[in-house]
Amino acid sequence: MQFFALLTRNTQKFSEADFAPLLPPESEQRKTLYAQGSVRQIWNRGDVPGTGIMFEAADEKEVRGHLATL
């Protein structure tokens, strides 16, 4: 089953400098999930800092587990 996660950065609470060291490892993990077949598509958002991710998973619990690794 496919699930779509629309993610945004909490820019009200955290600055770009806070996010900067987290972005490279998150990008690598997204690539890993894609290579495993857990992620089907990834989009960078144009309206706000964030990402849209299409997951392939058995259920919502599995998707939340993948999201927890990002």
CHARMM internal coordinates of N, CA and C (Angstrom, degrees):
IC EDIT
DIST 1 N 1 CA 1.4327
DIST 1 CA 1 C 1.5312
ANGL 1 N 1 CA 1 C 108.17
DIST 1 C 2 N 1.3191
ANGL 1 CA 1 C 2 N 116.56
DIHE 1 N 1 CA 1 C 2 N 148.51
DIST 2 N 2 CA 1.4582
ANGL 1 C 2 N 2 CA 120.00
DIHE 1 CA 1 C 2 N 2 CA 179.96
DIST 2 CA 2 C 1.5276
ANGL 2 N 2 CA 2 C 110.70
DIHE 1 C 2 N 2 CA 2 C -103.42
DIST 2 C 3 N 1.3230
ANGL 2 CA 2 C 3 N 114.46
DIHE 2 N 2 CA 2 C 3 N 142.31
DIST 3 N 3 CA 1.4597
ANGL 2 C 3 N 3 CA 122.95
DIHE 2 CA 2 C 3 N 3 CA 178.49
DIST 3 CA 3 C 1.5199
ANGL 3 N 3 CA 3 C 107.91
DIHE 2 C 3 N 3 CA 3 C -130.79
DIST 3 C 4 N 1.3336
ANGL 3 CA 3 C 4 N 116.57
DIHE 3 N 3 CA 3 C 4 N 140.97
DIST 4 N 4 CA 1.4574
ANGL 3 C 4 N 4 CA 121.30
DIHE 3 CA 3 C 4 N 4 CA 178.97
DIST 4 CA 4 C 1.5190
ANGL 4 N 4 CA 4 C 108.87
DIHE 3 C 4 N 4 CA 4 C -112.18
DIST 4 C 5 N 1.3276
ANGL 4 CA 4 C 5 N 116.29
DIHE 4 N 4 CA 4 C 5 N 124.81
DIST 5 N 5 CA 1.4622
ANGL 4 C 5 N 5 CA 122.13
DIHE 4 CA 4 C 5 N 5 CA 177.07
DIST 5 CA 5 C 1.5209
ANGL 5 N 5 CA 5 C 108.33
DIHE 4 C 5 N 5 CA 5 C -110.74
DIST 5 C 6 N 1.3139
ANGL 5 CA 5 C 6 N 116.38
DIHE 5 N 5 CA 5 C 6 N 125.29
DIST 6 N 6 CA 1.4581
ANGL 5 C 6 N 6 CA 122.77
DIHE 5 CA 5 C 6 N 6 CA 178.25
DIST 6 CA 6 C 1.5221
ANGL 6 N 6 CA 6 C 106.80
DIHE 5 C 6 N 6 CA 6 C -107.82
DIST 6 C 7 N 1.3225
ANGL 6 CA 6 C 7 N 116.28
DIHE 6 N 6 CA 6 C 7 N 109.17
DIST 7 N 7 CA 1.4584
ANGL 6 C 7 N 7 CA 122.09
DIHE 6 CA 6 C 7 N 7 CA -172.63
DIST 7 CA 7 C 1.5199
ANGL 7 N 7 CA 7 C 111.15
DIHE 6 C 7 N 7 CA 7 C -107.52
DIST 7 C 8 N 1.3298
ANGL 7 CA 7 C 8 N 116.15
DIHE 7 N 7 CA 7 C 8 N 142.09
DIST 8 N 8 CA 1.4621
ANGL 7 C 8 N 8 CA 121.53
DIHE 7 CA 7 C 8 N 8 CA 175.21
DIST 8 CA 8 C 1.5239
ANGL 8 N 8 CA 8 C 108.94
DIHE 7 C 8 N 8 CA 8 C -132.93
DIST 8 C 9 N 1.3150
ANGL 8 CA 8 C 9 N 115.01
DIHE 8 N 8 CA 8 C 9 N 151.24
DIST 9 N 9 CA 1.4618
ANGL 8 C 9 N 9 CA 120.27
DIHE 8 CA 8 C 9 N 9 CA 175.11
DIST 9 CA 9 C 1.5253
ANGL 9 N 9 CA 9 C 108.27
DIHE 8 C 9 N 9 CA 9 C -83.98
DIST 9 C 10 N 1.3152
ANGL 9 CA 9 C 10 N 116.68
DIHE 9 N 9 CA 9 C 10 N 143.21
DIST 10 N 10 CA 1.4588
ANGL 9 C 10 N 10 CA 121.47
DIHE 9 CA 9 C 10 N 10 CA 177.46
DIST 10 CA 10 C 1.5285
ANGL 10 N 10 CA 10 C 108.41
DIHE 9 C 10 N 10 CA 10 C -83.99
DIST 10 C 11 N 1.3312
ANGL 10 CA 10 C 11 N 115.59
DIHE 10 N 10 CA 10 C 11 N 81.97
DIST 11 N 11 CA 1.4670
ANGL 10 C 11 N 11 CA 120.85
DIHE 10 CA 10 C 11 N 11 CA -177.23
DIST 11 CA 11 C 1.5275
ANGL 11 N 11 CA 11 C 112.27
DIHE 10 C 11 N 11 CA 11 C -77.75
DIST 11 C 12 N 1.3265
ANGL 11 CA 11 C 12 N 117.13
DIHE 11 N 11 CA 11 C 12 N -8.96
DIST 12 N 12 CA 1.4686
ANGL 11 C 12 N 12 CA 120.21
DIHE 11 CA 11 C 12 N 12 CA 174.72
DIST 12 CA 12 C 1.5295
ANGL 12 N 12 CA 12 C 110.49
DIHE 11 C 12 N 12 CA 12 C -73.95
DIST 12 C 13 N 1.3251
ANGL 12 CA 12 C 13 N 115.09
DIHE 12 N 12 CA 12 C 13 N -31.78
DIST 13 N 13 CA 1.4660
ANGL 12 C 13 N 13 CA 120.77
DIHE 12 CA 12 C 13 N 13 CA -175.07
DIST 13 CA 13 C 1.5296
ANGL 13 N 13 CA 13 C 113.29
DIHE 12 C 13 N 13 CA 13 C -103.14
DIST 13 C 14 N 1.3513
ANGL 13 CA 13 C 14 N 117.14
DIHE 13 N 13 CA 13 C 14 N -29.81
DIST 14 N 14 CA 1.4566
ANGL 13 C 14 N 14 CA 121.44
DIHE 13 CA 13 C 14 N 14 CA -174.63
DIST 14 CA 14 C 1.5204
ANGL 14 N 14 CA 14 C 110.65
DIHE 13 C 14 N 14 CA 14 C -125.56
DIST 14 C 15 N 1.3308
ANGL 14 CA 14 C 15 N 116.64
DIHE 14 N 14 CA 14 C 15 N 145.86
DIST 15 N 15 CA 1.4680
ANGL 14 C 15 N 15 CA 121.89
DIHE 14 CA 14 C 15 N 15 CA 179.43
DIST 15 CA 15 C 1.5284
ANGL 15 N 15 CA 15 C 110.35
DIHE 14 C 15 N 15 CA 15 C -89.39
DIST 15 C 16 N 1.3301
ANGL 15 CA 15 C 16 N 115.74
DIHE 15 N 15 CA 15 C 16 N 168.61
DIST 16 N 16 CA 1.4703
ANGL 15 C 16 N 16 CA 120.46
DIHE 15 CA 15 C 16 N 16 CA 175.45
DIST 16 CA 16 C 1.5290
ANGL 16 N 16 CA 16 C 110.47
DIHE 15 C 16 N 16 CA 16 C -58.90
DIST 16 C 17 N 1.3370
ANGL 16 CA 16 C 17 N 116.39
DIHE 16 N 16 CA 16 C 17 N -35.29
DIST 17 N 17 CA 1.4681
ANGL 16 C 17 N 17 CA 120.46
DIHE 16 CA 16 C 17 N 17 CA 178.65
DIST 17 CA 17 C 1.5301
ANGL 17 N 17 CA 17 C 111.13
DIHE 16 C 17 N 17 CA 17 C -64.09
DIST 17 C 18 N 1.3280
ANGL 17 CA 17 C 18 N 117.22
DIHE 17 N 17 CA 17 C 18 N -32.71
DIST 18 N 18 CA 1.4645
ANGL 17 C 18 N 18 CA 120.57
DIHE 17 CA 17 C 18 N 18 CA 177.10
DIST 18 CA 18 C 1.5260
ANGL 18 N 18 CA 18 C 111.05
DIHE 17 C 18 N 18 CA 18 C -67.24
DIST 18 C 19 N 1.3380
ANGL 18 CA 18 C 19 N 116.46
DIHE 18 N 18 CA 18 C 19 N -37.57
DIST 19 N 19 CA 1.4590
ANGL 18 C 19 N 19 CA 121.19
DIHE 18 CA 18 C 19 N 19 CA -177.79
DIST 19 CA 19 C 1.5291
ANGL 19 N 19 CA 19 C 112.98
DIHE 18 C 19 N 19 CA 19 C -79.16
DIST 19 C 20 N 1.3205
ANGL 19 CA 19 C 20 N 117.67
DIHE 19 N 19 CA 19 C 20 N -29.32
DIST 20 N 20 CA 1.4668
ANGL 19 C 20 N 20 CA 122.52
DIHE 19 CA 19 C 20 N 20 CA -171.58
DIST 20 CA 20 C 1.5353
ANGL 20 N 20 CA 20 C 114.16
DIHE 19 C 20 N 20 CA 20 C -49.81
DIST 20 C 21 N 1.3379
ANGL 20 CA 20 C 21 N 120.43
DIHE 20 N 20 CA 20 C 21 N -48.61
DIST 21 N 21 CA 1.4700
ANGL 20 C 21 N 21 CA 118.63
DIHE 20 CA 20 C 21 N 21 CA -178.26
DIST 21 CA 21 C 1.5336
ANGL 21 N 21 CA 21 C 113.63
DIHE 20 C 21 N 21 CA 21 C -71.43
DIST 21 C 22 N 1.3249
ANGL 21 CA 21 C 22 N 117.42
DIHE 21 N 21 CA 21 C 22 N -15.71
DIST 22 N 22 CA 1.4671
ANGL 21 C 22 N 22 CA 121.25
DIHE 21 CA 21 C 22 N 22 CA -178.24
DIST 22 CA 22 C 1.5232
ANGL 22 N 22 CA 22 C 113.09
DIHE 21 C 22 N 22 CA 22 C -87.84
DIST 22 C 23 N 1.3225
ANGL 22 CA 22 C 23 N 117.28
DIHE 22 N 22 CA 22 C 23 N -21.14
DIST 23 N 23 CA 1.4606
ANGL 22 C 23 N 23 CA 120.78
DIHE 22 CA 22 C 23 N 23 CA -173.13
DIST 23 CA 23 C 1.5310
ANGL 23 N 23 CA 23 C 114.47
DIHE 22 C 23 N 23 CA 23 C -67.78
DIST 23 C 24 N 1.3427
ANGL 23 CA 23 C 24 N 120.57
DIHE 23 N 23 CA 23 C 24 N -46.01
DIST 24 N 24 CA 1.4775
ANGL 23 C 24 N 24 CA 118.76
DIHE 23 CA 23 C 24 N 24 CA 179.73
DIST 24 CA 24 C 1.5338
ANGL 24 N 24 CA 24 C 113.72
DIHE 23 C 24 N 24 CA 24 C -60.07
DIST 24 C 25 N 1.3560
ANGL 24 CA 24 C 25 N 119.78
DIHE 24 N 24 CA 24 C 25 N -46.62
DIST 25 N 25 CA 1.4675
ANGL 24 C 25 N 25 CA 117.53
DIHE 24 CA 24 C 25 N 25 CA 178.65
DIST 25 CA 25 C 1.5346
ANGL 25 N 25 CA 25 C 112.63
DIHE 24 C 25 N 25 CA 25 C -66.63
DIST 25 C 26 N 1.3343
ANGL 25 CA 25 C 26 N 117.52
DIHE 25 N 25 CA 25 C 26 N -33.01
DIST 26 N 26 CA 1.4644
ANGL 25 C 26 N 26 CA 119.70
DIHE 25 CA 25 C 26 N 26 CA 177.24
DIST 26 CA 26 C 1.5237
ANGL 26 N 26 CA 26 C 110.43
DIHE 25 C 26 N 26 CA 26 C -65.78
DIST 26 C 27 N 1.3180
ANGL 26 CA 26 C 27 N 116.52
DIHE 26 N 26 CA 26 C 27 N -40.27
DIST 27 N 27 CA 1.4609
ANGL 26 C 27 N 27 CA 120.91
DIHE 26 CA 26 C 27 N 27 CA 178.06
DIST 27 CA 27 C 1.5285
ANGL 27 N 27 CA 27 C 110.77
DIHE 26 C 27 N 27 CA 27 C -61.67
DIST 27 C 28 N 1.3168
ANGL 27 CA 27 C 28 N 116.94
DIHE 27 N 27 CA 27 C 28 N -43.07
DIST 28 N 28 CA 1.4700
ANGL 27 C 28 N 28 CA 120.90
DIHE 27 CA 27 C 28 N 28 CA 178.48
DIST 28 CA 28 C 1.5295
ANGL 28 N 28 CA 28 C 111.07
DIHE 27 C 28 N 28 CA 28 C -63.70
DIST 28 C 29 N 1.3293
ANGL 28 CA 28 C 29 N 116.61
DIHE 28 N 28 CA 28 C 29 N -39.88
DIST 29 N 29 CA 1.4648
ANGL 28 C 29 N 29 CA 119.57
DIHE 28 CA 28 C 29 N 29 CA 179.50
DIST 29 CA 29 C 1.5269
ANGL 29 N 29 CA 29 C 110.94
DIHE 28 C 29 N 29 CA 29 C -67.32
DIST 29 C 30 N 1.3252
ANGL 29 CA 29 C 30 N 117.42
DIHE 29 N 29 CA 29 C 30 N -37.02
DIST 30 N 30 CA 1.4736
ANGL 29 C 30 N 30 CA 119.97
DIHE 29 CA 29 C 30 N 30 CA 176.22
DIST 30 CA 30 C 1.5252
ANGL 30 N 30 CA 30 C 109.93
DIHE 29 C 30 N 30 CA 30 C -61.24
DIST 30 C 31 N 1.3329
ANGL 30 CA 30 C 31 N 116.89
DIHE 30 N 30 CA 30 C 31 N -41.64
DIST 31 N 31 CA 1.4700
ANGL 30 C 31 N 31 CA 121.10
DIHE 30 CA 30 C 31 N 31 CA 178.17
DIST 31 CA 31 C 1.5280
ANGL 31 N 31 CA 31 C 110.88
DIHE 30 C 31 N 31 CA 31 C -64.05
DIST 31 C 32 N 1.3228
ANGL 31 CA 31 C 32 N 117.01
DIHE 31 N 31 CA 31 C 32 N -39.18
DIST 32 N 32 CA 1.4638
ANGL 31 C 32 N 32 CA 121.37
DIHE 31 CA 31 C 32 N 32 CA 178.08
DIST 32 CA 32 C 1.5252
ANGL 32 N 32 CA 32 C 110.65
DIHE 31 C 32 N 32 CA 32 C -63.35
DIST 32 C 33 N 1.3285
ANGL 32 CA 32 C 33 N 116.73
DIHE 32 N 32 CA 32 C 33 N -46.05
DIST 33 N 33 CA 1.4662
ANGL 32 C 33 N 33 CA 120.67
DIHE 32 CA 32 C 33 N 33 CA 178.75
DIST 33 CA 33 C 1.5262
ANGL 33 N 33 CA 33 C 110.76
DIHE 32 C 33 N 33 CA 33 C -63.08
DIST 33 C 34 N 1.3283
ANGL 33 CA 33 C 34 N 116.86
DIHE 33 N 33 CA 33 C 34 N -35.88
DIST 34 N 34 CA 1.4634
ANGL 33 C 34 N 34 CA 120.95
DIHE 33 CA 33 C 34 N 34 CA 177.29
DIST 34 CA 34 C 1.5347
ANGL 34 N 34 CA 34 C 110.05
DIHE 33 C 34 N 34 CA 34 C -65.67
DIST 34 C 35 N 1.3275
ANGL 34 CA 34 C 35 N 116.31
DIHE 34 N 34 CA 34 C 35 N -45.98
DIST 35 N 35 CA 1.4692
ANGL 34 C 35 N 35 CA 120.80
DIHE 34 CA 34 C 35 N 35 CA -179.39
DIST 35 CA 35 C 1.5329
ANGL 35 N 35 CA 35 C 111.52
DIHE 34 C 35 N 35 CA 35 C -63.25
DIST 35 C 36 N 1.3185
ANGL 35 CA 35 C 36 N 116.98
DIHE 35 N 35 CA 35 C 36 N -31.07
DIST 36 N 36 CA 1.4688
ANGL 35 C 36 N 36 CA 121.73
DIHE 35 CA 35 C 36 N 36 CA 178.77
DIST 36 CA 36 C 1.5286
ANGL 36 N 36 CA 36 C 112.06
DIHE 35 C 36 N 36 CA 36 C -78.43
DIST 36 C 37 N 1.3331
ANGL 36 CA 36 C 37 N 116.98
DIHE 36 N 36 CA 36 C 37 N -12.28
DIST 37 N 37 CA 1.4588
ANGL 36 C 37 N 37 CA 120.49
DIHE 36 CA 36 C 37 N 37 CA -178.15
DIST 37 CA 37 C 1.5156
ANGL 37 N 37 CA 37 C 114.03
DIHE 36 C 37 N 37 CA 37 C 89.37
DIST 37 C 38 N 1.3219
ANGL 37 CA 37 C 38 N 117.33
DIHE 37 N 37 CA 37 C 38 N 3.50
DIST 38 N 38 CA 1.4673
ANGL 37 C 38 N 38 CA 121.14
DIHE 37 CA 37 C 38 N 38 CA 179.25
DIST 38 CA 38 C 1.5181
ANGL 38 N 38 CA 38 C 111.57
DIHE 37 C 38 N 38 CA 38 C -77.24
DIST 38 C 39 N 1.3293
ANGL 38 CA 38 C 39 N 116.58
DIHE 38 N 38 CA 38 C 39 N -30.49
DIST 39 N 39 CA 1.4625
ANGL 38 C 39 N 39 CA 122.61
DIHE 38 CA 38 C 39 N 39 CA 177.72
DIST 39 CA 39 C 1.5181
ANGL 39 N 39 CA 39 C 108.03
DIHE 38 C 39 N 39 CA 39 C -111.09
DIST 39 C 40 N 1.3315
ANGL 39 CA 39 C 40 N 116.18
DIHE 39 N 39 CA 39 C 40 N 130.33
DIST 40 N 40 CA 1.4650
ANGL 39 C 40 N 40 CA 121.70
DIHE 39 CA 39 C 40 N 40 CA 179.79
DIST 40 CA 40 C 1.5211
ANGL 40 N 40 CA 40 C 111.99
DIHE 39 C 40 N 40 CA 40 C -95.52
DIST 40 C 41 N 1.3322
ANGL 40 CA 40 C 41 N 116.48
DIHE 40 N 40 CA 40 C 41 N -42.02
DIST 41 N 41 CA 1.4626
ANGL 40 C 41 N 41 CA 120.56
DIHE 40 CA 40 C 41 N 41 CA -178.02
DIST 41 CA 41 C 1.5221
ANGL 41 N 41 CA 41 C 109.30
DIHE 40 C 41 N 41 CA 41 C -146.53
DIST 41 C 42 N 1.3434
ANGL 41 CA 41 C 42 N 114.96
DIHE 41 N 41 CA 41 C 42 N 151.41
DIST 42 N 42 CA 1.4613
ANGL 41 C 42 N 42 CA 121.76
DIHE 41 CA 41 C 42 N 42 CA 178.96
DIST 42 CA 42 C 1.5211
ANGL 42 N 42 CA 42 C 107.83
DIHE 41 C 42 N 42 CA 42 C -134.43
DIST 42 C 43 N 1.3143
ANGL 42 CA 42 C 43 N 116.43
DIHE 42 N 42 CA 42 C 43 N 132.12
DIST 43 N 43 CA 1.4662
ANGL 42 C 43 N 43 CA 121.67
DIHE 42 CA 42 C 43 N 43 CA 176.16
DIST 43 CA 43 C 1.5140
ANGL 43 N 43 CA 43 C 108.88
DIHE 42 C 43 N 43 CA 43 C -125.81
DIST 43 C 44 N 1.3218
ANGL 43 CA 43 C 44 N 116.70
DIHE 43 N 43 CA 43 C 44 N 139.21
DIST 44 N 44 CA 1.4549
ANGL 43 C 44 N 44 CA 121.20
DIHE 43 CA 43 C 44 N 44 CA 169.48
DIST 44 CA 44 C 1.5187
ANGL 44 N 44 CA 44 C 107.14
DIHE 43 C 44 N 44 CA 44 C -88.26
DIST 44 C 45 N 1.3099
ANGL 44 CA 44 C 45 N 116.28
DIHE 44 N 44 CA 44 C 45 N 134.72
DIST 45 N 45 CA 1.4564
ANGL 44 C 45 N 45 CA 120.58
DIHE 44 CA 44 C 45 N 45 CA -177.90
DIST 45 CA 45 C 1.5193
ANGL 45 N 45 CA 45 C 110.53
DIHE 44 C 45 N 45 CA 45 C -76.55
DIST 45 C 46 N 1.3186
ANGL 45 CA 45 C 46 N 116.30
DIHE 45 N 45 CA 45 C 46 N 145.52
DIST 46 N 46 CA 1.4550
ANGL 45 C 46 N 46 CA 121.86
DIHE 45 CA 45 C 46 N 46 CA 177.61
DIST 46 CA 46 C 1.5110
ANGL 46 N 46 CA 46 C 112.54
DIHE 45 C 46 N 46 CA 46 C -101.10
DIST 46 C 47 N 1.3353
ANGL 46 CA 46 C 47 N 116.91
DIHE 46 N 46 CA 46 C 47 N -19.24
DIST 47 N 47 CA 1.4620
ANGL 46 C 47 N 47 CA 120.42
DIHE 46 CA 46 C 47 N 47 CA -176.11
DIST 47 CA 47 C 1.5227
ANGL 47 N 47 CA 47 C 112.61
DIHE 46 C 47 N 47 CA 47 C -83.94
DIST 47 C 48 N 1.3139
ANGL 47 CA 47 C 48 N 117.20
DIHE 47 N 47 CA 47 C 48 N -38.05
DIST 48 N 48 CA 1.4646
ANGL 47 C 48 N 48 CA 123.60
DIHE 47 CA 47 C 48 N 48 CA 179.10
DIST 48 CA 48 C 1.5260
ANGL 48 N 48 CA 48 C 107.90
DIHE 47 C 48 N 48 CA 48 C -145.56
DIST 48 C 49 N 1.3398
ANGL 48 CA 48 C 49 N 118.45
DIHE 48 N 48 CA 48 C 49 N 161.08
DIST 49 N 49 CA 1.4629
ANGL 48 C 49 N 49 CA 118.70
DIHE 48 CA 48 C 49 N 49 CA 175.77
DIST 49 CA 49 C 1.5310
ANGL 49 N 49 CA 49 C 110.34
DIHE 48 C 49 N 49 CA 49 C -63.26
DIST 49 C 50 N 1.3115
ANGL 49 CA 49 C 50 N 115.97
DIHE 49 N 49 CA 49 C 50 N 124.37
DIST 50 N 50 CA 1.4565
ANGL 49 C 50 N 50 CA 120.25
DIHE 49 CA 49 C 50 N 50 CA -179.82
DIST 50 CA 50 C 1.5121
ANGL 50 N 50 CA 50 C 111.71
DIHE 49 C 50 N 50 CA 50 C 162.02
DIST 50 C 51 N 1.3210
ANGL 50 CA 50 C 51 N 115.19
DIHE 50 N 50 CA 50 C 51 N -169.30
DIST 51 N 51 CA 1.4578
ANGL 50 C 51 N 51 CA 122.16
DIHE 50 CA 50 C 51 N 51 CA -172.51
DIST 51 CA 51 C 1.5226
ANGL 51 N 51 CA 51 C 110.61
DIHE 50 C 51 N 51 CA 51 C -145.29
DIST 51 C 52 N 1.3143
ANGL 51 CA 51 C 52 N 115.59
DIHE 51 N 51 CA 51 C 52 N 150.78
DIST 52 N 52 CA 1.4598
ANGL 51 C 52 N 52 CA 122.14
DIHE 51 CA 51 C 52 N 52 CA 167.50
DIST 52 CA 52 C 1.5174
ANGL 52 N 52 CA 52 C 107.29
DIHE 51 C 52 N 52 CA 52 C -112.32
DIST 52 C 53 N 1.3233
ANGL 52 CA 52 C 53 N 116.79
DIHE 52 N 52 CA 52 C 53 N 132.20
DIST 53 N 53 CA 1.4621
ANGL 52 C 53 N 53 CA 120.96
DIHE 52 CA 52 C 53 N 53 CA -177.79
DIST 53 CA 53 C 1.5258
ANGL 53 N 53 CA 53 C 109.47
DIHE 52 C 53 N 53 CA 53 C -130.48
DIST 53 C 54 N 1.3338
ANGL 53 CA 53 C 54 N 116.00
DIHE 53 N 53 CA 53 C 54 N 129.19
DIST 54 N 54 CA 1.4620
ANGL 53 C 54 N 54 CA 121.96
DIHE 53 CA 53 C 54 N 54 CA 174.40
DIST 54 CA 54 C 1.5276
ANGL 54 N 54 CA 54 C 107.90
DIHE 53 C 54 N 54 CA 54 C -97.26
DIST 54 C 55 N 1.3249
ANGL 54 CA 54 C 55 N 116.00
DIHE 54 N 54 CA 54 C 55 N 116.01
DIST 55 N 55 CA 1.4594
ANGL 54 C 55 N 55 CA 122.26
DIHE 54 CA 54 C 55 N 55 CA -179.94
DIST 55 CA 55 C 1.5237
ANGL 55 N 55 CA 55 C 111.07
DIHE 54 C 55 N 55 CA 55 C -99.77
DIST 55 C 56 N 1.3112
ANGL 55 CA 55 C 56 N 115.62
DIHE 55 N 55 CA 55 C 56 N 148.96
DIST 56 N 56 CA 1.4636
ANGL 55 C 56 N 56 CA 123.30
DIHE 55 CA 55 C 56 N 56 CA 168.78
DIST 56 CA 56 C 1.5272
ANGL 56 N 56 CA 56 C 105.40
DIHE 55 C 56 N 56 CA 56 C -110.91
DIST 56 C 57 N 1.3422
ANGL 56 CA 56 C 57 N 116.71
DIHE 56 N 56 CA 56 C 57 N 115.83
DIST 57 N 57 CA 1.4635
ANGL 56 C 57 N 57 CA 120.11
DIHE 56 CA 56 C 57 N 57 CA -175.62
DIST 57 CA 57 C 1.5223
ANGL 57 N 57 CA 57 C 110.14
DIHE 56 C 57 N 57 CA 57 C -154.57
DIST 57 C 58 N 1.3227
ANGL 57 CA 57 C 58 N 115.26
DIHE 57 N 57 CA 57 C 58 N 163.00
DIST 58 N 58 CA 1.4646
ANGL 57 C 58 N 58 CA 120.99
DIHE 57 CA 57 C 58 N 58 CA 179.42
DIST 58 CA 58 C 1.5204
ANGL 58 N 58 CA 58 C 111.71
DIHE 57 C 58 N 58 CA 58 C -74.16
DIST 58 C 59 N 1.3514
ANGL 58 CA 58 C 59 N 115.90
DIHE 58 N 58 CA 58 C 59 N -34.25
DIST 59 N 59 CA 1.4627
ANGL 58 C 59 N 59 CA 119.25
DIHE 58 CA 58 C 59 N 59 CA -177.34
DIST 59 CA 59 C 1.5279
ANGL 59 N 59 CA 59 C 110.12
DIHE 58 C 59 N 59 CA 59 C -160.45
DIST 59 C 60 N 1.3279
ANGL 59 CA 59 C 60 N 115.42
DIHE 59 N 59 CA 59 C 60 N 175.10
DIST 60 N 60 CA 1.4621
ANGL 59 C 60 N 60 CA 121.65
DIHE 59 CA 59 C 60 N 60 CA -178.53
DIST 60 CA 60 C 1.5231
ANGL 60 N 60 CA 60 C 111.61
DIHE 59 C 60 N 60 CA 60 C -61.58
DIST 60 C 61 N 1.3074
ANGL 60 CA 60 C 61 N 117.32
DIHE 60 N 60 CA 60 C 61 N -36.42
DIST 61 N 61 CA 1.4645
ANGL 60 C 61 N 61 CA 121.28
DIHE 60 CA 60 C 61 N 61 CA 179.89
DIST 61 CA 61 C 1.5270
ANGL 61 N 61 CA 61 C 110.81
DIHE 60 C 61 N 61 CA 61 C -58.88
DIST 61 C 62 N 1.3156
ANGL 61 CA 61 C 62 N 116.73
DIHE 61 N 61 CA 61 C 62 N -41.69
DIST 62 N 62 CA 1.4654
ANGL 61 C 62 N 62 CA 120.81
DIHE 61 CA 61 C 62 N 62 CA 178.53
DIST 62 CA 62 C 1.5273
ANGL 62 N 62 CA 62 C 110.66
DIHE 61 C 62 N 62 CA 62 C -64.22
DIST 62 C 63 N 1.3234
ANGL 62 CA 62 C 63 N 116.89
DIHE 62 N 62 CA 62 C 63 N -41.79
DIST 63 N 63 CA 1.4681
ANGL 62 C 63 N 63 CA 120.96
DIHE 62 CA 62 C 63 N 63 CA 178.64
DIST 63 CA 63 C 1.5206
ANGL 63 N 63 CA 63 C 110.08
DIHE 62 C 63 N 63 CA 63 C -62.59
DIST 63 C 64 N 1.3150
ANGL 63 CA 63 C 64 N 116.77
DIHE 63 N 63 CA 63 C 64 N -45.53
DIST 64 N 64 CA 1.4701
ANGL 63 C 64 N 64 CA 120.00
DIHE 63 CA 63 C 64 N 64 CA 179.51
DIST 64 CA 64 C 1.5295
ANGL 64 N 64 CA 64 C 111.16
DIHE 63 C 64 N 64 CA 64 C -61.37
DIST 64 C 65 N 1.3133
ANGL 64 CA 64 C 65 N 116.76
DIHE 64 N 64 CA 64 C 65 N -34.36
DIST 65 N 65 CA 1.4600
ANGL 64 C 65 N 65 CA 120.66
DIHE 64 CA 64 C 65 N 65 CA 175.34
DIST 65 CA 65 C 1.5194
ANGL 65 N 65 CA 65 C 111.75
DIHE 64 C 65 N 65 CA 65 C -63.59
DIST 65 C 66 N 1.3332
ANGL 65 CA 65 C 66 N 116.66
DIHE 65 N 65 CA 65 C 66 N -41.89
DIST 66 N 66 CA 1.4625
ANGL 65 C 66 N 66 CA 120.43
DIHE 65 CA 65 C 66 N 66 CA 176.87
DIST 66 CA 66 C 1.5273
ANGL 66 N 66 CA 66 C 110.58
DIHE 65 C 66 N 66 CA 66 C -65.67
DIST 66 C 67 N 1.3265
ANGL 66 CA 66 C 67 N 116.80
DIHE 66 N 66 CA 66 C 67 N -43.32
DIST 67 N 67 CA 1.4651
ANGL 66 C 67 N 67 CA 120.47
DIHE 66 CA 66 C 67 N 67 CA 179.96
DIST 67 CA 67 C 1.5258
ANGL 67 N 67 CA 67 C 111.33
DIHE 66 C 67 N 67 CA 67 C -61.16
DIST 67 C 68 N 1.3126
ANGL 67 CA 67 C 68 N 116.92
DIHE 67 N 67 CA 67 C 68 N -34.56
DIST 68 N 68 CA 1.4645
ANGL 67 C 68 N 68 CA 120.85
DIHE 67 CA 67 C 68 N 68 CA 179.99
DIST 68 CA 68 C 1.5222
ANGL 68 N 68 CA 68 C 112.16
DIHE 67 C 68 N 68 CA 68 C -65.53
DIST 68 C 69 N 1.3334
ANGL 68 CA 68 C 69 N 117.76
DIHE 68 N 68 CA 68 C 69 N -18.82
DIST 69 N 69 CA 1.4678
ANGL 68 C 69 N 69 CA 120.49
DIHE 68 CA 68 C 69 N 69 CA 179.44
DIST 69 CA 69 C 1.5238
ANGL 69 N 69 CA 69 C 112.11
DIHE 68 C 69 N 69 CA 69 C -85.14
DIST 69 C 70 N 1.3225
ANGL 69 CA 69 C 70 N 117.19
DIHE 69 N 69 CA 69 C 70 N -9.23
DIST 70 N 70 CA 1.4692
ANGL 69 C 70 N 70 CA 120.22
DIHE 69 CA 69 C 70 N 70 CA -177.82
DIST 70 CA 70 C 1.5093
ANGL 70 N 70 CA 70 C 111.46
DIHE 69 C 70 N 70 CA 70 C -88.74
END
COOR INIT
IC SEED 1 N 1 CA 1 C
IC BUILD
